[in-house]
Amino acid sequence: MSDSLRLLLTRLSDPVVRDLAWALASPNLLQSSPQTPDHGWYRQLLIEYQPRLYELDAAPGILHAHCRPHRRLGLYFEALWHFFLLDHSRFQLLAHNWQQVIEGTTLGAFDFIVWDQQSQRIEHWELAVKFYLISNPNEAYEQACGINTRDKLRHKVEYMLNHQLRLSQHPQIRERLQQQQLMPQCTRMIMKGRLYYPPSCQQFLSDQGERGQWGVEYPDASFEPQQKLGWLTGGRRSEYQDRRQNFQDEKGNWYIKVDSQWLDEK
């Protein structure tokens, strides 16, 4: 996390506004690739939008209303970006969650097709927010998975790159986009989140991404269990402790507690 984002989060009091700032400006989960925006792109979005974030922090009702229906973390993350695209004058939202059905078969959906006034081009964005545990730092990319062990980092990245971001290249979909003058000239993989490592691990899959630790023991009393929507920036204490749960302390450190069965499931 950049110093500018960390400072901004300390100045914002509303949790949903904090989450919006984090969604926009937190680092990529993994190192940059041709489809992944560089950190300068995110930083510029934050600079442009920061005055509006302060306005929303003073009167967050419109943002709350937009995000309220979305209680699943991935949909909530997408709703934050959806609000931003509707609210920021730089962008025109051309399509959102646009299902592509060809001859009765759904081939996929575009998360966002946008017009960027600055670059003067149509772009296709695919979004994800993910939290993965690294059990073997020597094979981190291959073996990283979520609390739900069926959710694997390698599978998610490959699906986004090879299917979601290539949707516009399908011949019939490409023809449709060209007819409607919506053919993207650029694709972006906006994948945020956090990687959790074993205690004392010094071998990291991403040098710039956010990090936490994981273990099978509960953390000390300085850590508070977080509701699922609190996984972005914290501050949403859960009254329940589960056998697999995400915790944050007052310094912003993160810890995921899993049970020993989690290791067996892998």
Backbone as a ProteinNet text record, in pm:
[ID]
protein_1_A
[PRIMARY]
MSDSLRLLLTRLSDPVVRDLAWALASPNLLQSSPQTPDHGWYRQLLIEYQPRLYELDAAPGILHAHCRPHRRLGLYFEALWHFFLLDHSRFQLLAHNWQQVIEGTTLGAFDFIVWDQQSQRIEHWELAVKFYLISNPNEAYEQACGINTRDKLRHKVEYMLNHQLRLSQHPQIRERLQQQQLMPQCTRMIMKGRLYYPPSCQQFLSDQGERGQWGVEYPDASFEPQQKLGWLTGGRRSEYQDRRQNFQDEKGNWYIKVDSQWLDEK
[TERTIARY]
84.5	0	87.8	55	134.3	114.1	211.9	200.6	81.1	55.6	-56.3	-189.4	-205.5	-329.9	-341.2	-231.9	-234.6	-274.8	-219.8	-254.2	-400.1	-446.6	-586	-681.5	-651.5	-740.6	-751.7	-645	-652.7	-741.6	-763.4	-842	-989.2	-1021	-1159.5	-1223.7	-1344	-1409.9	-1514.6	-1576.4	-1682.5	-1621.6	-1662.4	-1599.1	-1619.1	-1733.7	-1757.2	-1673.7	-1658.5	-1572.9	-1427.8	-1387.7	-1252.7	-1233.5	-1332.3	-1322.7	-1314.5	-1387.3	-1381.7	-1241.2	-1183	-1046.3	-948.9	-965.7	-877.6	-897.2	-1022	-1050.7	-981.1	-979.6	-920.6	-768.4	-707.9	-565.7	-476.9	-531.1	-445.7	-366.8	-254	-170.2	-233.9	-185.6	-226.3	-190.4	-270.8	-241	-105.7	-77.8	47.9	123.8	244.9	324.8	255.4	294.4	230.4	250.3	149.3	154.6	98.1	106.2	54.7	-91.8	-171.9	-313.3	-341.9	-243.7	-263.9	-218.4	-302.6	-258.6	-137.2	-48.4	64.4	18.8	105.7	66.8	44.4	111.5	90.6	-51.8	-112.7	-251.1	-345.8	-329.3	-411.5	-386.7	-260.1	-225	-292.3	-296.1	-359.6	-509.3	-574	-716.4	-741.5	-654.5	-672	-654.8	-555.3	-533	-656.2	-709.6	-825.5	-948.8	-963.6	-1090.5	-1086.7	-970.6	-958.7	-1051.4	-1066.5	-1161.7	-1303.8	-1343.6	-1476.5	-1488.2	-1380.7	-1383	-1409.5	-1350.9	-1377.4	-1523.7	-1577.7	-1719.8	-1808.4	-1777.5	-1855.5	-1841.1	-1723.3	-1702.7	-1793.4	-1818.6	-1907.9	-2054.8	-2086.2	-2226.5	-2227.2	-2210.2	-2191.8	-2319.7	-2434.7	-2561.1	-2576.6	-2535.9	-2553.4	-2467.1	-2347.3	-2259.3	-2313.6	-2362.3	-2420.5	-2538.1	-2624.3	-2742.3	-2701.7	-2596.3	-2550.9	-2494.6	-2421.9	-2352.3	-2434.8	-2540.5	-2615.2	-2663.6	-2710.1	-2761	-2653.8	-2527.1	-2420.2	-2349.4	-2377.2	-2320	-2207.1	-2194.4	-2080.6	-1962.1	-1844.3	-1728.2	-1693.6	-1697.9	-1665.4	-1763.4	-1891.9	-1994	-1984.6	-1950	-1930.7	-1814.2	-1703.7	-1587.5	-1624.3	-1699.6	-1743.8	-1837.6	-1925.1	-2017.1	-1941.8	-1831.1	-1750.6	-1695.6	-1641.6	-1590.9	-1704.9	-1818.8	-1934.7	-1975.2	-1981.5	-2014.1	-1913.4	-1786.2	-1680.7	-1696.8	-1724.7	-1737.4	-1859.6	-1964.8	-2083.8	-2062.3	-1973.5	-1958.9	-1847.7	-1747.1	-1629.4	-1649.7	-1632.8	-1658.5	-1559.4	-1446.8	-1347.4	-1398.3	-1486.5	-1528.1	-1676	-1707.2	-1845.4	-1864	-1957.6	-1982.6	-2071.1	-2018.1	-2089.1	-2162.1	-2109.2	-2173.7	-2123.6	-2211.9	-2177.1	-2242	-2159.7	-2208.3	-2292.8	-2237.1	-2307.5	-2288.8	-2393.9	-2390.2	-2381	-2296	-2279.5	-2334.2	-2450.8	-2518.9	-2516.2	-2457.5	-2447.7	-2517.3	-2622	-2697.4	-2740.2	-2789.4	-2842.6	-2739.6	-2612.5	-2505.1	-2440.7	-2433.1	-2367	-2216.6	-2143.8	-1999.1	-1923.9	-1991.9	-1928.7	-1998.7	-1937.3	-1994.1	-1881	-1902.4	-1808	-1839.1	-1739.9	-1760.8	-1791.2	-1697.6	-1717.1	-1659.7	-1734.7	-1681.5	-1697.9	-1586.9	-1587.9	-1520.8	-1562.1	-1493.7	-1411.5	-1281.8	-1191	-1166.9	-1217.2	-1202.6	-1056.4	-973	-832.7	-757.3	-773.8	-703.4	-777.9	-905.5	-988.1	-1000.1	-1034.1	-1051.5	-1148.7	-1202.4	-1290.6	-1203.9	-1234	-1156.7	-1249.4	-1198.1	-1268.1	-1194.9	-1266	-1207.8	-1271	-1187.4	-1234	-1178.3	-1264.2	-1230	-1233.2	-1148.7	-1153.9	-1086.9	-1138.2	-1070.3	-1053.4	-928.4	-898.4	-801.8	-816	-733.4	-682.4	-551.8	-495.1	-389.5	-382.2	-284.5	-172.8	-49.4	69	117.4	99.1	143.4	283.7	324.8	459.3	522.2	603.6	662	742.5	795.5	873.9	786.5	658.3	563.2	439.9	464.2	357.2	247.9	286	185.4	103.2	165.7	96.6	3.1	41.6	-31.5	-115.8	-105	-182.8	-331.6	-406.7	-551.5	-618.2	-749.9	-825.4	-865.3	-940.4	-997.2	-1078.4	-1152	-1212.7	-1104.1	-1053.1	-935.3	-960.3	-1084.5	-1112.1	-1082.3	-1068.6	-1037.7	-886.6	-830.1	-685.4	-637.8	-528.7	-474.5	-443.9	-371.9	-332.4	-453.7	-555.7	-675.9	-745.6	-754.1	-823.6	-751.3	-620.6	-544.6	-555.1	-539.8	-546.4	-684.8	-788.7	-924.4	-947.7	-900.2	-917.6	-842.2	-717.9	-636.4	-681	-713.3	-737.8	-883.5	-974.8	-1117	-1184	-1186.7	-1261.3	-1208	-1076.2	-1018.2	-1007.3	-1033.7	-1030.3	-1170.8	-1270.8	-1408.6	-1437.3	-1380.6	-1407.7	-1344.2	-1256.9	-1191.3	-1271.3	-1376.7	-1463.4	-1525.3	-1520.2	-1561.9	-1701.9	-1801	-1937.2	-1954.7	-1884.9	-1890.9	-1818.1	-1706.4	-1631.4	-1717.2	-1788.7	-1876.3	-1985.1	-2042.5	-2146.4	-2090.8	-1973.3	-1912.3	-1882.6	-1833.1	-1802.6	-1928.7	-2036.4	-2162.1	-2215.3	-2195.8	-2245.2	-2140.8	-2027.5	-1918.2	-1871.4	-1857	-1814.4	-1688.3	-1618.3	-1500.7	-1388.9	-1344.6	-1239.1	-1105.3	-1033.2	-897	-792.9	-840.3	-750.3	-823.7	-751.3	-809	-730.4	-801.7	-736.8	-783.6	-688.1	-718.2	-694.2	-802.2	-793.7	-816	-706.6	-711.3	-643.1	-721.2	-670.7	-688.6	-635.3	-654.2	-532.5	-505.9	-396.1	-346.4	-215.5	-153.9	-106.7	-138.9	-106.6	1.5	106.5	223.1	238.4	312	341.4	424.7	414.7	495.5	644.3	711.9	856.5	897.3	801.3	834.2	896.4	1005.2	1072.6	1078	1004.1	1001.4	861.6	849.7	718.4	691.5	568.6	527.7	520.3	482.5	473.1	541.5	633.2	706.8	621.1	520.2	446.1	303.9	251.7	114.9	99.3	-24	-50.9	-27.9	17.1	51.3	-11.4	-33.2	-70.7	-4.2	-39.4	10.4	-107.3	-79.5	-182.7	-123.4	-213.5	-171.9	-292.8	-268.1	-377.7	-418.5	-343.3	-376.9	-448	-532	-593.1	-485.1	-497	-398.8	-420.7	-329.8	-344.4	-461.3	-489.4	-610.8	-611.4	-497.3	-495	-561.8	-585.7	-650.1	-800.5	-877.5	-1022.9	-1072.3	-1164.8	-1221.3	-1303.9	-1294.2	-1361	-1477.6	-1586.1	-1692.6	-1636.2	-1705	-1651.6	-1629.7	-1720.1	-1700.8	-1591.4	-1540.5	-1429.8	-1293.3	-1288.8	-1160.4	-1079.6	-1142.9	-1069.2	-985.2	-1051.4	-978.8	-1002	-1076.3	-1099	-1207.2	-1210.5	-1305	-1447.4	-1468.1	-1602.8	-1595	-1587.9	-1570.4	-1685.2	-1650.1	-1749	-1769.6	-1893	-1924.3	-1904.2	-1873.5	-1857.2	-1716	-1663.6	-1534.6	-1555.9	-1508.8	-1524.8	-1393.4	-1397.5	-1274.7	-1180.5	-1233.7	-1152.4	-1196.2	-1105.5	-1148.2	-1031.6	-1065.1	-967.3	-969.4	-850.9	-837.3	-749.2	-773.2	-687.5	-661.1	-537.7	-509.8	-514.4	-496.3	-510.4	-398.6	-289.7	-180.8	-201.8	-308.9	-336	-277.4	-223.1	-170.2	-285.2	-267.9	-372	-326	-423.5	-394.3	-517.9	-497.3	-605.8	-579	-679.3	-672.8	-749.1	-683	-750	-736.7	-817.1	-807.4	-712.5	-671.2	-576.1	-634.2	-767.5	-828.7	-804.8	-786.9	-761.8	-636.7	-534.1	-412.5	-438	-522.2	-551.8	-628.9	-717.5	-796	-710.6	-598.8	-511.2	-452.5
-119.4	0	124.1	220.8	343.1	428.4	515.4	605.7	699.6	744.8	836.8	770.3	644.3	574.1	547	507.3	479.4	604.7	720.3	845.2	880.9	863.4	895.2	810.6	681.7	593.6	636.9	695.9	744.2	867.7	937.1	1060.5	1037.6	920.5	888.7	811.2	851.4	787.2	684.3	701.1	609.2	482.3	363.7	239.6	212.8	250.6	223.3	318.8	442.6	537	491.6	441.8	386.1	269.3	184	69.8	114.9	220.8	273.9	325.1	398.7	448.3	332	229.5	112	39	21	-47.4	23.6	156.4	233	230.5	242.3	275.4	171.1	61.5	-42.8	-109.2	-171.8	-230.4	-355.2	-391.1	-517.8	-633.3	-738.3	-856.1	-915.1	-918	-971.3	-861.3	-892.3	-796.9	-762.3	-652.5	-604	-701.1	-707.6	-780.2	-686.3	-722.3	-631.4	-592.7	-680.3	-649.4	-582.9	-575.3	-520.9	-374.9	-282.5	-142.5	-128.9	-38.6	-15.6	71.4	83.7	154.8	303.7	355.6	495.7	524.2	427.8	444	453.6	364.5	370.5	499.3	539.1	660.4	782.4	787.3	899.8	902.5	785.9	780.8	838	803.8	853.1	1004.9	1056.6	1201.7	1273.5	1221.8	1283.9	1279.6	1169.2	1143.7	1179	1212.4	1233.6	1343.3	1457.3	1556.8	1502.1	1418.5	1358.9	1258.4	1188.8	1096.1	1170.2	1288.3	1366.7	1412.6	1448.2	1485.8	1368.4	1250.3	1131.7	1094.7	1117.1	1085.2	1170.9	1294.4	1383.4	1350	1291.5	1258.1	1129.8	1013.8	889.1	818.1	879.8	810.1	753.3	828.8	782.4	659.3	656.7	540.8	421.4	443.7	334.2	271.3	355.2	303.5	218.8	261.2	187.8	50.9	44.7	-79	-170.2	-118.2	-194.2	-330.9	-347.2	-479.1	-587.5	-549.8	-645.1	-686.4	-807.6	-856.5	-956.6	-1007.1	-1092.7	-1004.8	-1044.3	-956.3	-921.1	-1018.7	-990.4	-894.3	-911.7	-822.5	-683.4	-678.3	-549.5	-473.7	-541.5	-480.1	-426.6	-504.7	-460.4	-340.2	-340	-227.4	-98	-107.4	11.3	71	-13.3	34.3	84.1	16.8	59.8	201.9	227	361.5	463.5	429.7	520.2	556	456.5	481	566.9	550.2	633.9	775.3	790	916.2	1005	945.5	1020.3	1068.2	1197.9	1256.9	1210.3	1152.9	1106.8	988	907.8	782.8	785.1	718.8	692	540.7	492.5	348.5	306.6	221.8	178.1	45.8	-39.6	-168.5	-217.9	-283	-339.3	-476.8	-576.3	-713.5	-755.5	-735.5	-758.2	-903.3	-982.9	-1124.1	-1141.2	-1234.4	-1264	-1403.4	-1406.7	-1531.6	-1550	-1659.2	-1691.3	-1825	-1824	-1944.6	-2020.8	-1945.9	-2006.1	-2043	-2020.9	-2055.5	-1928	-1916.9	-1801.6	-1824.9	-1740.8	-1755.7	-1677.6	-1586.3	-1505.8	-1372.2	-1282	-1148.5	-1048.3	-930	-820.3	-754.3	-746.4	-672.3	-526.4	-459.8	-319.8	-293.7	-223	-159.8	-10	62.3	204.7	287	411.5	511.5	598.8	603.9	686	816.3	925.5	1055.6	1095.6	1051.9	1092.6	1023.5	891.9	817.2	818	860.8	866.3	728.6	628.5	494.6	414	309.3	215	107.9	76.7	-22.9	-127.9	-248.3	-359.6	-392.7	-382.8	-409.6	-533.5	-620.8	-732.5	-716.3	-739.5	-712.6	-839.8	-841.7	-946.7	-895.1	-938.6	-914.1	-1050	-1083.6	-1218.6	-1215.2	-1317.1	-1328.2	-1472.6	-1488.1	-1622.5	-1648.4	-1772.1	-1815.9	-1891.2	-1856.5	-1920.9	-2026.1	-2153.2	-2258.8	-2306.9	-2291.8	-2333.4	-2219.8	-2136.6	-2021.8	-2061.1	-2184.7	-2228	-2256	-2280.4	-2303	-2216.9	-2090.5	-2001.2	-1985.2	-1959.2	-1934.9	-2060.2	-2174.7	-2299.9	-2343.1	-2319.1	-2377.6	-2278.6	-2151.1	-2053.4	-2076	-2071.9	-2090.5	-2011.4	-2001.5	-1926.1	-2009.4	-1946.4	-2021.3	-2138.1	-2114	-2222.7	-2274.1	-2393	-2441.7	-2469.2	-2469.5	-2485.7	-2357	-2246.7	-2117.7	-2104.5	-2128.1	-2131.6	-2012.4	-1953.3	-1834.7	-1860	-1966.4	-1992.6	-2006.1	-2078.6	-2098.2	-1965.1	-1879.7	-1752	-1662	-1650.7	-1564.5	-1614.7	-1745	-1800.6	-1783.3	-1796.4	-1778.3	-1633.2	-1539.3	-1399	-1364.1	-1412.3	-1378.1	-1449.4	-1577.1	-1659.3	-1668.7	-1630.3	-1637.6	-1500.3	-1443.9	-1319.9	-1205.1	-1185.9	-1073.3	-1098	-1219.8	-1252.2	-1264.8	-1228.6	-1246.9	-1169.5	-1051.6	-969.1	-1026.5	-1127.2	-1186.3	-1300.3	-1344.8	-1446.8	-1388.5	-1459.9	-1400.1	-1339.4	-1409.9	-1356.9	-1241.1	-1247.7	-1136.8	-1015.4	-1040.7	-931.3	-860.2	-937.8	-878.5	-793.2	-843.3	-769	-637.4	-643.3	-522.3	-420.3	-467.1	-375.8	-310.2	-387.9	-333.7	-223.9	-241.4	-145	-39.9	-43.6	51.5	48	-73.9	-93.9	-180	-196.1	-282.3	-220.3	-289.8	-233	-223.9	-118.3	-99.8	-133.7	-166.7	-195.1	-283.7	-375.4	-456.8	-433.5	-439.3	-420.9	-529.7	-593.1	-689.6	-620.2	-582.9	-513.7	-617.9	-671.6	-780.1	-732.5	-708.9	-659.7	-768.1	-739.8	-833	-836.9	-957.1	-970.2	-1114.2	-1131	-1263	-1283.6	-1398.4	-1430	-1537.4	-1510.3	-1598	-1660.9	-1772.6	-1828.6	-1730.6	-1735.1	-1646	-1657.2	-1544.1	-1533.4	-1560.7	-1577.7	-1600	-1473.1	-1489.2	-1376.5	-1393.5	-1488.3	-1514.9	-1482.1	-1372.5	-1320.1	-1333.9	-1369.6	-1385	-1250.4	-1146.5	-1011.4	-915.2	-835	-740.5	-621.5	-588.4	-465.2	-488.7	-608.9	-636.1	-635.8	-625.3	-628	-768.4	-771.9	-899.6	-911.5	-1036.1	-1069.4	-1199.7	-1251.5	-1381.7	-1474.9	-1605.2	-1702.5	-1806.6	-1872.7	-1979.2	-2055.8	-2159.1	-2242.3	-2200.7	-2109.3	-2060.2	-1925.5	-1894.3	-1761.6	-1657.3	-1538	-1433	-1375.9	-1287.8	-1230.5	-1132.2	-1082.4	-1003.3	-869	-826	-699.4	-710.3	-832.5	-855.3	-874.6	-810.5	-823.8	-902.2	-997.9	-1069.5	-974.1	-990.1	-899.3	-967.7	-892.2	-937.7	-949	-1023.3	-1045.9	-914.5	-817.8	-691.6	-606.4	-649.3	-579.3	-624.8	-716.6	-769.6	-671.3	-565.2	-469.2	-376.3	-303.3	-204.9	-223.3	-326	-348.6	-258.6	-252.2	-164.7	-216.6	-345.5	-404.5	-530.2	-507.9	-618.8	-718.4	-844.6	-952.4	-997.1	-1021.9	-1070.5	-1220.9	-1283	-1428.9	-1464.6	-1569.6	-1621.4	-1758.7	-1772.1	-1895.8	-1973	-2096.9	-2176.7	-2128.4	-2050.9	-1989.5	-1843.4	-1753.4	-1613.5	-1518.5	-1398.4	-1293.2	-1193.8	-1155.6	-1064	-945.9	-832.6	-715.7	-652.3	-600	-527.8	-377.8	-298.1	-152.1	-89.9	-161.7	-112.1	-145.1	-216.5	-251.1	-383	-462.1	-593.9	-693.7	-787.7	-885.2	-1026.3	-1108.3	-1248.1	-1332.3	-1442.1	-1537.7	-1662.4	-1698.5	-1821.9	-1930	-2044.4	-2159.5	-2277.7	-2379.6	-2500.2	-2598.3	-2700.4	-2796.4	-2873.3	-2885.2	-2953.2	-2878.5	-2746.5	-2668.3	-2719.5	-2750.7	-2803	-2938.1	-3021.4	-3152.6	-3140.7	-3040.7	-3021.2	-2985.1	-2919.8	-2879.9	-3003.1
0	0	0	-84.5	-92.5	32.4	58.8	173.7	157.6	32.8	10.8	41.1	2.3	33.1	182.8	245.2	389.6	467.6	428.9	495.3	471.9	349.5	318.6	401.4	415.6	491.9	637.7	691.9	830.4	841.7	730.9	732.7	698.6	645.4	609.9	723.5	762.8	876.6	836	718.8	678	619	664.8	618	469.5	413.7	270.9	185.8	228.6	156.7	164.9	281.4	294.4	197.5	189.5	98	-47.3	-81.5	-217.2	-249.1	-155.9	-176.4	-193.2	-110.8	-119.4	-251.8	-294.8	-421	-536.8	-534.1	-642.6	-640	-523.8	-518.4	-452.7	-402.5	-346.8	-459.2	-428	-533.7	-594.3	-712.2	-771.8	-679.2	-685.2	-604.1	-643	-773.7	-824.8	-898.1	-939.4	-1014.5	-1145.8	-1204.8	-1325.6	-1441.7	-1527.2	-1653.3	-1759.4	-1887.6	-1990	-1970.9	-1909.9	-1890.1	-1755.3	-1669.4	-1535.6	-1531.4	-1487.9	-1478.8	-1386.8	-1421.7	-1331.5	-1214.6	-1115.8	-994.1	-1020.4	-1123.7	-1157.9	-1204.1	-1270.4	-1316.4	-1197.3	-1100.6	-980.1	-901.7	-894	-819.1	-881	-1014.4	-1082.1	-1055.1	-1054	-1021.1	-882.1	-787.3	-650.4	-644.6	-715.7	-717.1	-772.2	-882.4	-945.9	-856.6	-785	-716.2	-567.5	-515.1	-370.9	-317.3	-383.6	-331.5	-319.6	-414.8	-410.3	-295.6	-264.1	-150.8	-20.3	-4.3	116.1	120.3	5.1	-0.6	39.6	-12	20.2	168.1	223.6	364.7	453.3	409.2	484.6	463.2	346.7	314	231.1	297.1	222.6	180.6	202	179.4	40.1	-63	-200.3	-227.6	-171.9	-187.4	-110.9	9.5	88.3	15.1	-41	-111.6	-231.9	-299.9	-417.9	-379.5	-269.3	-231	-141.3	-80.9	20.1	-27.4	-151.7	-191.8	-202.3	-198.7	-230.6	-101.6	-56.4	68.4	45.3	-76.2	-108	-144.6	-99.2	-108.9	-253.6	-343.9	-482.3	-547	-518.7	-573.9	-511.4	-384.4	-316.8	-379.4	-404.9	-468.7	-607	-682	-814.1	-803.2	-701.2	-681.5	-650.7	-578	-549.6	-679.3	-766.3	-894.8	-983	-978.1	-1056.8	-1016.8	-886.9	-838.2	-890.3	-879.5	-924.7	-1072.3	-1155.7	-1299.1	-1330.9	-1255.2	-1274.6	-1222.9	-1126	-1053.2	-1107.3	-1171.7	-1215.2	-1359.1	-1380.9	-1512.7	-1618.7	-1578.7	-1677.2	-1757.8	-1697	-1759.5	-1797.3	-1907.1	-1945.5	-1946.4	-1867.5	-1859.6	-1976.3	-2062.9	-2182.4	-2161	-2075.2	-2045.6	-1911.3	-1837.3	-1706.8	-1694.3	-1661.7	-1646.3	-1767.1	-1884.8	-2011.3	-2054.6	-2037.7	-2073.6	-2225	-2266.3	-2408.4	-2437.9	-2501.3	-2533.1	-2684.7	-2729.7	-2871.5	-2895.3	-2976.3	-3011.5	-2886.4	-2788.5	-2667.3	-2562.4	-2590.3	-2495.9	-2443.2	-2310.6	-2249.8	-2249.1	-2319.9	-2330.7	-2223.8	-2158.2	-2055.1	-2044.2	-1969.4	-1951.6	-1936.7	-1989.9	-1969.8	-1836.2	-1747	-1622	-1653.1	-1723.6	-1760.7	-1899.4	-1980	-2100.7	-2080.1	-2088.3	-2053.2	-2162.4	-2169	-2251.1	-2158.3	-2183.3	-2103.2	-2178.7	-2122	-2187.2	-2202.8	-2108.6	-2111.5	-2223.9	-2234.8	-2339.7	-2472	-2467.5	-2588.7	-2654.3	-2568.8	-2624.1	-2538.2	-2600.8	-2531.1	-2466.2	-2340.5	-2266.9	-2206.1	-2196	-2131.8	-2001.7	-1888.9	-1757.8	-1696.7	-1641.4	-1560.2	-1419.5	-1319.4	-1180	-1096.1	-994.5	-892.8	-766.7	-651.8	-524.8	-457.9	-423.4	-377.7	-259.2	-173	-53.1	-47.2	-70	-83.1	23.1	66.6	165.2	94.7	130.9	74.5	174.4	142.2	233.8	201	74.4	32	-47.8	15.3	-56.4	-178.9	-183.6	-299.3	-421.4	-399.8	-509.2	-485.8	-455.1	-410.3	-514.8	-638.8	-742.3	-768.5	-769.8	-799.7	-687.4	-562.8	-450.5	-371.2	-395.4	-318.7	-339	-229.3	-237.3	-125.4	-135	-37.4	82.2	173.2	285.1	231.4	123	45.8	-47.6	-21.2	-91.8	-239.8	-282.5	-425.6	-502.5	-431.1	-493.1	-501.5	-620.2	-637.2	-721	-677.5	-742.5	-889.6	-918.9	-1057.6	-1147.6	-1101.6	-1182.8	-1208.9	-1106.4	-1121.9	-1221.4	-1208.1	-1297.9	-1441.7	-1460.8	-1596.3	-1656.7	-1575.8	-1627.2	-1669.6	-1588	-1623.7	-1751.8	-1763.2	-1879	-2005.9	-1993.3	-2111.9	-2152.7	-2064.3	-2098.6	-2088.1	-1968	-1948.2	-2033.5	-2032.5	-2105	-2255.2	-2298.7	-2441.4	-2500.8	-2422.3	-2467.1	-2595.3	-2607.1	-2725.8	-2851.7	-2838	-2954.3	-3016.2	-2948.5	-3008	-3135.2	-3247	-3375.1	-3372.6	-3315.5	-3317	-3219.6	-3105.8	-3010.1	-3067.3	-3131.7	-3194.4	-3299	-3379.2	-3480.3	-3415.5	-3305.9	-3232.9	-3180.3	-3120.9	-3065.6	-3175.5	-3287.6	-3397	-3452	-3463.8	-3512.8	-3420.2	-3287.6	-3189.5	-3153.8	-3224.4	-3201.3	-3055.3	-3002.5	-2864.4	-2854.9	-2965.3	-2964.1	-2880.1	-2773.7	-2687.7	-2760.1	-2729.2	-2779.2	-2673.1	-2554.1	-2442.5	-2343.2	-2278.8	-2171.8	-2043.6	-1930.5	-1800.6	-1704	-1637	-1531.9	-1398.1	-1332.3	-1203.9	-1094.9	-1043.6	-945.5	-818.2	-715.1	-587.1	-480	-362.2	-251.8	-161.7	-109.4	-12	-12.5	0.5	11.4	155	210.9	350	352.9	431.9	436	574.6	583.8	716.2	797.9	929.6	1013.4	979.8	981.6	957.6	813.4	724.7	583.2	523.8	449.4	385	232.3	179.6	35.4	-15.2	-89.5	-124.8	-274	-305.9	-444.8	-515.2	-442.5	-497.7	-402.5	-455.5	-370.6	-329	-409.9	-386.5	-336.5	-347.9	-306	-154.3	-108	36.1	91.9	218.6	282.4	419.7	459.1	594.9	633	749.1	792.8	817.6	817.9	851.7	945.8	1017.8	1108.4	1158.6	1236.4	1288.4	1429.2	1490.2	1623.5	1612.9	1712	1716	1744.8	1686.7	1715	1854.9	1896.3	2030.5	2034	2154	2177.4	2106.2	2052	1978.8	1841.5	1795.8	1666.7	1685.6	1597.8	1601.9	1480.1	1502.6	1388	1302.2	1170.5	1078.2	1006	989.5	901.3	760.2	674	538.8	463.4	476.3	406.4	470.5	585	649	602	506.2	463	380	329.5	247.6	334.5	426	508	657.6	697.8	839.8	897.8	1030.3	1097.2	1103.2	1076.9	1083.3	1170.4	1297.8	1391.5	1382.2	1380.9	1383.2	1526.8	1561.9	1697.1	1707.8	1595.8	1595.1	1550.8	1608.6	1566.4	1505.4	1382.5	1308	1309.9	1264.3	1260.8	1150.3	1055.9	951.7	941.2	978.4	988.5	969.5	922.5	897.7	1014	1062.7	1175.8	1135.6	1202.3	1184.1	1319.6	1338.5	1462.7	1435.8	1542.5	1529.6	1447.3	1423.7	1340.6	1192.7	1162.7	1023.3	979.4	1073.1	1039.3	1023.2	929.5	899.3	932.6	975.2	1010.7	980.4	909.3	886.6	968.9	1047.7	1125.4	1050.3	1028	968.3	1063.3	1041	1121.9	1055	1128.4	1073.8	955.3	948.6	835.8	705.1	713.9	593.3	522.8	599.7	540.8	474.4	536.5	479.2	348.2	340.7	218.7	100.3	125.9	15.6	-52.2
[MASK]
++++++++++++++++++++++++++++++++++++++++++++++++++++++++++++++++++++++++++++++++++++++++++++++++++++++++++++++++++++++++++++++++++++++++++++++++++++++++++++++++++++++++++++++++++++++++++++++++++++++++++++++++++++++++++++++++++++++++++++++++++++++++++++++++++++++++++

